[in-house]
Amino acid sequence: MNKMTPEEAEARKKAVFDSMSPRYQKRIRKKGYAKWDPFQVPKDPIDIRRDQTRRTTQMLIREFLTACPADEYDNSYARGALDLALGIINNDTHARGMYDFACWYQDLLKKEGHNGLS
């Protein structure tokens, strides 16, 4: 209700109310016509979570799977990567544990002279 006099604002509020169906008018009356503000500023869109690199989960997974040869992964592999990416971005301790274990295990395999997972 910017740059309107209180009388203009009330007239517009009444016009909006009068143009509503009786069902919605009843709903407004129940909550309180005086408290109702048809000119509220819309709420901000939901926060889209990003990681430290400013990428969304979808961006990370797309980049990761593009880097993998298509014949070397299936839906289960892609789902596992997505689950871990979601967990990391949401700061889930379960995902962090899986990530830390995978890093530790990779280092162990290298230290003992193995080629890695097969």
mmCIF file of the C-alpha atoms, coordinates in Angstrom:
data_MODEL
# 
_entry.id   MODEL 
# 
loop_
_atom_site.group_PDB 
_atom_site.id 
_atom_site.type_symbol 
_atom_site.label_atom_id 
_atom_site.label_alt_id 
_atom_site.label_comp_id 
_atom_site.label_asym_id 
_atom_site.label_entity_id 
_atom_site.label_seq_id 
_atom_site.pdbx_PDB_ins_code 
_atom_site.Cartn_x 
_atom_site.Cartn_y 
_atom_site.Cartn_z 
_atom_site.occupancy 
_atom_site.B_iso_or_equiv 
_atom_site.pdbx_formal_charge 
_atom_site.auth_seq_id 
_atom_site.auth_comp_id 
_atom_site.auth_asym_id 
_atom_site.auth_atom_id 
_atom_site.pdbx_PDB_model_num 
ATOM 1   C CA . MET A 1 1   ? 0.000   0.000   0.000   1.00 0.00 ? 1   MET A CA 1 
ATOM 2   C CA . ASN A 1 2   ? 2.711   2.446   -0.963  1.00 0.00 ? 2   ASN A CA 1 
ATOM 3   C CA . LYS A 1 3   ? 1.878   6.047   -1.878  1.00 0.00 ? 3   LYS A CA 1 
ATOM 4   C CA . MET A 1 4   ? -1.827  5.658   -1.100  1.00 0.00 ? 4   MET A CA 1 
ATOM 5   C CA . THR A 1 5   ? -3.796  7.570   1.429   1.00 0.00 ? 5   THR A CA 1 
ATOM 6   C CA . PRO A 1 6   ? -5.454  5.461   4.104   1.00 0.00 ? 6   PRO A CA 1 
ATOM 7   C CA . GLU A 1 7   ? -8.828  6.159   2.483   1.00 0.00 ? 7   GLU A CA 1 
ATOM 8   C CA . GLU A 1 8   ? -7.591  4.986   -0.946  1.00 0.00 ? 8   GLU A CA 1 
ATOM 9   C CA . ALA A 1 9   ? -6.070  1.874   0.603   1.00 0.00 ? 9   ALA A CA 1 
ATOM 10  C CA . GLU A 1 10  ? -9.308  1.030   2.404   1.00 0.00 ? 10  GLU A CA 1 
ATOM 11  C CA . ALA A 1 11  ? -11.324 1.564   -0.795  1.00 0.00 ? 11  ALA A CA 1 
ATOM 12  C CA . ARG A 1 12  ? -9.018  -0.779  -2.721  1.00 0.00 ? 12  ARG A CA 1 
ATOM 13  C CA . LYS A 1 13  ? -9.125  -3.342  0.095   1.00 0.00 ? 13  LYS A CA 1 
ATOM 14  C CA . LYS A 1 14  ? -12.935 -3.270  0.010   1.00 0.00 ? 14  LYS A CA 1 
ATOM 15  C CA . ALA A 1 15  ? -12.941 -3.588  -3.788  1.00 0.00 ? 15  ALA A CA 1 
ATOM 16  C CA . VAL A 1 16  ? -10.699 -6.670  -3.596  1.00 0.00 ? 16  VAL A CA 1 
ATOM 17  C CA . PHE A 1 17  ? -12.856 -8.149  -0.836  1.00 0.00 ? 17  PHE A CA 1 
ATOM 18  C CA . ASP A 1 18  ? -16.095 -7.480  -2.741  1.00 0.00 ? 18  ASP A CA 1 
ATOM 19  C CA . SER A 1 19  ? -14.717 -9.147  -5.865  1.00 0.00 ? 19  SER A CA 1 
ATOM 20  C CA . MET A 1 20  ? -14.001 -12.387 -3.961  1.00 0.00 ? 20  MET A CA 1 
ATOM 21  C CA . SER A 1 21  ? -16.339 -15.329 -3.832  1.00 0.00 ? 21  SER A CA 1 
ATOM 22  C CA . PRO A 1 22  ? -18.536 -15.636 -0.739  1.00 0.00 ? 22  PRO A CA 1 
ATOM 23  C CA . ARG A 1 23  ? -16.460 -18.619 0.357   1.00 0.00 ? 23  ARG A CA 1 
ATOM 24  C CA . TYR A 1 24  ? -13.223 -16.585 0.482   1.00 0.00 ? 24  TYR A CA 1 
ATOM 25  C CA . GLN A 1 25  ? -15.013 -13.632 2.058   1.00 0.00 ? 25  GLN A CA 1 
ATOM 26  C CA . LYS A 1 26  ? -16.148 -15.958 4.855   1.00 0.00 ? 26  LYS A CA 1 
ATOM 27  C CA . ARG A 1 27  ? -12.571 -17.132 5.318   1.00 0.00 ? 27  ARG A CA 1 
ATOM 28  C CA . ILE A 1 28  ? -11.345 -13.498 5.598   1.00 0.00 ? 28  ILE A CA 1 
ATOM 29  C CA . ARG A 1 29  ? -14.096 -12.598 8.080   1.00 0.00 ? 29  ARG A CA 1 
ATOM 30  C CA . LYS A 1 30  ? -13.208 -15.628 10.195  1.00 0.00 ? 30  LYS A CA 1 
ATOM 31  C CA . LYS A 1 31  ? -9.556  -14.537 10.420  1.00 0.00 ? 31  LYS A CA 1 
ATOM 32  C CA . GLY A 1 32  ? -10.490 -10.898 10.834  1.00 0.00 ? 32  GLY A CA 1 
ATOM 33  C CA . TYR A 1 33  ? -11.105 -8.376  8.077   1.00 0.00 ? 33  TYR A CA 1 
ATOM 34  C CA . ALA A 1 34  ? -9.165  -5.648  9.937   1.00 0.00 ? 34  ALA A CA 1 
ATOM 35  C CA . LYS A 1 35  ? -6.015  -7.814  10.103  1.00 0.00 ? 35  LYS A CA 1 
ATOM 36  C CA . TRP A 1 36  ? -6.252  -8.942  6.474   1.00 0.00 ? 36  TRP A CA 1 
ATOM 37  C CA . ASP A 1 37  ? -3.826  -7.238  4.086   1.00 0.00 ? 37  ASP A CA 1 
ATOM 38  C CA . PRO A 1 38  ? -4.469  -7.999  0.396   1.00 0.00 ? 38  PRO A CA 1 
ATOM 39  C CA . PHE A 1 39  ? -1.415  -5.910  -0.539  1.00 0.00 ? 39  PHE A CA 1 
ATOM 40  C CA . GLN A 1 40  ? 1.224   -7.988  1.263   1.00 0.00 ? 40  GLN A CA 1 
ATOM 41  C CA . VAL A 1 41  ? 4.618   -8.265  -0.367  1.00 0.00 ? 41  VAL A CA 1 
ATOM 42  C CA . PRO A 1 42  ? 5.145   -11.812 -1.660  1.00 0.00 ? 42  PRO A CA 1 
ATOM 43  C CA . LYS A 1 43  ? 7.535   -13.978 0.318   1.00 0.00 ? 43  LYS A CA 1 
ATOM 44  C CA . ASP A 1 44  ? 10.995  -14.680 -1.056  1.00 0.00 ? 44  ASP A CA 1 
ATOM 45  C CA . PRO A 1 45  ? 11.358  -17.904 -3.036  1.00 0.00 ? 45  PRO A CA 1 
ATOM 46  C CA . ILE A 1 46  ? 12.778  -20.856 -1.157  1.00 0.00 ? 46  ILE A CA 1 
ATOM 47  C CA . ASP A 1 47  ? 16.469  -20.772 -0.539  1.00 0.00 ? 47  ASP A CA 1 
ATOM 48  C CA . ILE A 1 48  ? 18.254  -22.890 -3.124  1.00 0.00 ? 48  ILE A CA 1 
ATOM 49  C CA . ARG A 1 49  ? 21.104  -24.596 -1.355  1.00 0.00 ? 49  ARG A CA 1 
ATOM 50  C CA . ARG A 1 50  ? 24.551  -24.378 -2.863  1.00 0.00 ? 50  ARG A CA 1 
ATOM 51  C CA . ASP A 1 51  ? 27.891  -25.807 -1.862  1.00 0.00 ? 51  ASP A CA 1 
ATOM 52  C CA . GLN A 1 52  ? 31.177  -23.963 -1.311  1.00 0.00 ? 52  GLN A CA 1 
ATOM 53  C CA . THR A 1 53  ? 31.678  -23.707 -5.093  1.00 0.00 ? 53  THR A CA 1 
ATOM 54  C CA . ARG A 1 54  ? 28.224  -22.035 -5.415  1.00 0.00 ? 54  ARG A CA 1 
ATOM 55  C CA . ARG A 1 55  ? 26.854  -25.049 -7.337  1.00 0.00 ? 55  ARG A CA 1 
ATOM 56  C CA . THR A 1 56  ? 23.484  -26.657 -6.663  1.00 0.00 ? 56  THR A CA 1 
ATOM 57  C CA . THR A 1 57  ? 23.153  -30.406 -6.156  1.00 0.00 ? 57  THR A CA 1 
ATOM 58  C CA . GLN A 1 58  ? 21.769  -30.744 -9.668  1.00 0.00 ? 58  GLN A CA 1 
ATOM 59  C CA . MET A 1 59  ? 24.740  -28.867 -11.144 1.00 0.00 ? 59  MET A CA 1 
ATOM 60  C CA . LEU A 1 60  ? 27.224  -31.024 -9.237  1.00 0.00 ? 60  LEU A CA 1 
ATOM 61  C CA . ILE A 1 61  ? 25.607  -34.303 -10.293 1.00 0.00 ? 61  ILE A CA 1 
ATOM 62  C CA . ARG A 1 62  ? 25.344  -33.214 -13.919 1.00 0.00 ? 62  ARG A CA 1 
ATOM 63  C CA . GLU A 1 63  ? 29.060  -32.276 -13.956 1.00 0.00 ? 63  GLU A CA 1 
ATOM 64  C CA . PHE A 1 64  ? 30.054  -35.476 -12.172 1.00 0.00 ? 64  PHE A CA 1 
ATOM 65  C CA . LEU A 1 65  ? 28.081  -37.807 -14.428 1.00 0.00 ? 65  LEU A CA 1 
ATOM 66  C CA . THR A 1 66  ? 29.236  -35.972 -17.548 1.00 0.00 ? 66  THR A CA 1 
ATOM 67  C CA . ALA A 1 67  ? 32.819  -36.665 -16.474 1.00 0.00 ? 67  ALA A CA 1 
ATOM 68  C CA . CYS A 1 68  ? 32.050  -40.403 -16.078 1.00 0.00 ? 68  CYS A CA 1 
ATOM 69  C CA . PRO A 1 69  ? 31.966  -42.642 -19.146 1.00 0.00 ? 69  PRO A CA 1 
ATOM 70  C CA . ALA A 1 70  ? 28.280  -43.446 -19.693 1.00 0.00 ? 70  ALA A CA 1 
ATOM 71  C CA . ASP A 1 71  ? 28.918  -47.188 -20.037 1.00 0.00 ? 71  ASP A CA 1 
ATOM 72  C CA . GLU A 1 72  ? 30.584  -47.303 -16.611 1.00 0.00 ? 72  GLU A CA 1 
ATOM 73  C CA . TYR A 1 73  ? 27.593  -46.308 -14.461 1.00 0.00 ? 73  TYR A CA 1 
ATOM 74  C CA . ASP A 1 74  ? 23.950  -47.222 -14.077 1.00 0.00 ? 74  ASP A CA 1 
ATOM 75  C CA . ASN A 1 75  ? 20.933  -45.699 -12.348 1.00 0.00 ? 75  ASN A CA 1 
ATOM 76  C CA . SER A 1 76  ? 21.956  -47.104 -8.966  1.00 0.00 ? 76  SER A CA 1 
ATOM 77  C CA . TYR A 1 77  ? 25.402  -45.493 -9.249  1.00 0.00 ? 77  TYR A CA 1 
ATOM 78  C CA . ALA A 1 78  ? 23.899  -42.138 -10.236 1.00 0.00 ? 78  ALA A CA 1 
ATOM 79  C CA . ARG A 1 79  ? 21.368  -42.377 -7.380  1.00 0.00 ? 79  ARG A CA 1 
ATOM 80  C CA . GLY A 1 80  ? 24.159  -43.054 -4.890  1.00 0.00 ? 80  GLY A CA 1 
ATOM 81  C CA . ALA A 1 81  ? 26.067  -40.022 -6.126  1.00 0.00 ? 81  ALA A CA 1 
ATOM 82  C CA . LEU A 1 82  ? 22.917  -37.889 -5.890  1.00 0.00 ? 82  LEU A CA 1 
ATOM 83  C CA . ASP A 1 83  ? 22.161  -39.103 -2.347  1.00 0.00 ? 83  ASP A CA 1 
ATOM 84  C CA . LEU A 1 84  ? 25.682  -38.260 -1.230  1.00 0.00 ? 84  LEU A CA 1 
ATOM 85  C CA . ALA A 1 85  ? 25.633  -34.853 -2.936  1.00 0.00 ? 85  ALA A CA 1 
ATOM 86  C CA . LEU A 1 86  ? 22.312  -33.983 -1.270  1.00 0.00 ? 86  LEU A CA 1 
ATOM 87  C CA . GLY A 1 87  ? 23.667  -35.097 2.083   1.00 0.00 ? 87  GLY A CA 1 
ATOM 88  C CA . ILE A 1 88  ? 26.858  -33.083 1.763   1.00 0.00 ? 88  ILE A CA 1 
ATOM 89  C CA . ILE A 1 89  ? 25.078  -29.914 0.673   1.00 0.00 ? 89  ILE A CA 1 
ATOM 90  C CA . ASN A 1 90  ? 22.526  -30.316 3.494   1.00 0.00 ? 90  ASN A CA 1 
ATOM 91  C CA . ASN A 1 91  ? 25.388  -30.895 5.939   1.00 0.00 ? 91  ASN A CA 1 
ATOM 92  C CA . ASP A 1 92  ? 24.040  -34.327 6.928   1.00 0.00 ? 92  ASP A CA 1 
ATOM 93  C CA . THR A 1 93  ? 26.405  -36.225 9.236   1.00 0.00 ? 93  THR A CA 1 
ATOM 94  C CA . HIS A 1 94  ? 25.424  -39.562 7.662   1.00 0.00 ? 94  HIS A CA 1 
ATOM 95  C CA . ALA A 1 95  ? 26.640  -38.350 4.256   1.00 0.00 ? 95  ALA A CA 1 
ATOM 96  C CA . ARG A 1 96  ? 29.745  -36.798 5.813   1.00 0.00 ? 96  ARG A CA 1 
ATOM 97  C CA . GLY A 1 97  ? 30.578  -40.158 7.387   1.00 0.00 ? 97  GLY A CA 1 
ATOM 98  C CA . MET A 1 98  ? 30.240  -41.942 4.045   1.00 0.00 ? 98  MET A CA 1 
ATOM 99  C CA . TYR A 1 99  ? 32.388  -39.319 2.336   1.00 0.00 ? 99  TYR A CA 1 
ATOM 100 C CA . ASP A 1 100 ? 35.097  -39.418 5.026   1.00 0.00 ? 100 ASP A CA 1 
ATOM 101 C CA . PHE A 1 101 ? 35.171  -43.213 4.934   1.00 0.00 ? 101 PHE A CA 1 
ATOM 102 C CA . ALA A 1 102 ? 35.473  -43.263 1.134   1.00 0.00 ? 102 ALA A CA 1 
ATOM 103 C CA . CYS A 1 103 ? 38.394  -40.798 1.268   1.00 0.00 ? 103 CYS A CA 1 
ATOM 104 C CA . TRP A 1 104 ? 40.083  -42.774 4.055   1.00 0.00 ? 104 TRP A CA 1 
ATOM 105 C CA . TYR A 1 105 ? 39.599  -46.064 2.209   1.00 0.00 ? 105 TYR A CA 1 
ATOM 106 C CA . GLN A 1 106 ? 40.985  -44.643 -1.031  1.00 0.00 ? 106 GLN A CA 1 
ATOM 107 C CA . ASP A 1 107 ? 44.100  -43.459 0.848   1.00 0.00 ? 107 ASP A CA 1 
ATOM 108 C CA . LEU A 1 108 ? 44.437  -46.895 2.498   1.00 0.00 ? 108 LEU A CA 1 
ATOM 109 C CA . LEU A 1 109 ? 44.288  -48.659 -0.862  1.00 0.00 ? 109 LEU A CA 1 
ATOM 110 C CA . LYS A 1 110 ? 46.943  -46.344 -2.316  1.00 0.00 ? 110 LYS A CA 1 
ATOM 111 C CA . LYS A 1 111 ? 49.165  -46.740 0.766   1.00 0.00 ? 111 LYS A CA 1 
ATOM 112 C CA . GLU A 1 112 ? 49.032  -50.525 0.488   1.00 0.00 ? 112 GLU A CA 1 
ATOM 113 C CA . GLY A 1 113 ? 49.710  -50.483 -3.274  1.00 0.00 ? 113 GLY A CA 1 
ATOM 114 C CA . HIS A 1 114 ? 46.257  -51.424 -4.552  1.00 0.00 ? 114 HIS A CA 1 
ATOM 115 C CA . ASN A 1 115 ? 44.674  -49.906 -7.666  1.00 0.00 ? 115 ASN A CA 1 
ATOM 116 C CA . GLY A 1 116 ? 41.449  -48.853 -5.977  1.00 0.00 ? 116 GLY A CA 1 
ATOM 117 C CA . LEU A 1 117 ? 37.914  -50.145 -6.134  1.00 0.00 ? 117 LEU A CA 1 
ATOM 118 C CA . SER A 1 118 ? 36.992  -52.490 -8.924  1.00 0.00 ? 118 SER A CA 1 
# 
